[in-house]
């Protein structure tokens, strides 16, 4: 028969798997469960929040001593999840050589752009909230289902053990 700590560990383990799958599905849904993400102002390559997939792959779910922790190693994860409005500083850097299309003598031509140094600068950034991890009624429902199912099973195990014990004491 399982102990209380084993039941708790089983509950947290199942919650880790189930919630992690659902948070990953939010990237496919392009929504936080039933709340769609705000679309980009300018359409670009890739899906919303999934140009390279690094953010999605960086999500980690770990069971801790006091519960479940979902985290990301990407520094911009919280800015996307919670939204961000503020100034961003860019350090001075060197931009490598590349080819570009530029207007030369009235016609568009491909030109070589040499490597050059870019000075540091600051710009105002406004990222809308595109939540992919967090609290939601659907999350609470899943947690409630998992906990109640495990506690019900544990209760049945306890009842069966008590019945076996009662039978064995009556047979003496």
Secondary structure, 3 states (H helix, E strand, C coil): CCCHHHHHHHHHHHHHHHHHHHHHHHHHHCEECCEECCCCCCCCCCECCECCCHHHHHEEEEEECCEEEEEECCCCHHHHHHCEEEEEEECCEEECCEEEEEEECCEEEEEEECCEEECCEEEEEEECCCCCCCCCHHHHHHHHHHHHHHHHHHHHHHHHHHHHHHHHHHCC
